């Protein structure tokens, strides 16, 4: 066998070994309602979303996923940034409680949830100023003030997102953060990482994001 063929075989085996790195994961827990519809979506492959069987407000599912996958449990296929549970399979068994928002059995999933909750708290989406007056000028002043505050909140949220992405360059959190909030920061991932080419740039959710543009 020639050296070229041997090298090609070794290269193929190496690539296959990386892509085949999967783990068996069981996810169970309580849903927010006994009659709700829950989807399981791996790496934002919404076309192949799995509808979970919820009985008496509880569910359980076992699957094989790549060890760095993002597994979203949500009642919508859309709006991944609003999902209360995005799980990373760093263990064989993860439990979620929709009522309390708690995640058990996965430290990485809990840390990612903390990061996403921090970003959500900075959002100006639900901010408004109440005006208890019929004075048109008072309403106009309130609108101007609310607009200024929302702009400040947007800037603070944008800065937080970019800081969290840069501070987590050694893990895959930035791939999920960027997937959810790239429209807010409006900077390419390559520019954001200043040519460092971190591993998260090659995560599957980034491939999904690129395919949509």
Secondary structure, 3 states (H helix, E strand, C coil): CCHHHHHHHHHHHHHHHHHCCEEEEEEEEECCCCCCCCEEEECCCHHHCEECCCECCEEEEEEEEECCCCEEEECCCCCHHHCCEEECCCCCEEEEECCCCEEECCHHHHHHHHHHHHHHHCCCCCCCCCCCCCCHHHHHHHHHHHHHHHHHHHHHHHHHHHHHHHHCCCCCHHHHHHHHHHHHHCCCHHHHCCCCCCHHHHCHHHHHHHHCC
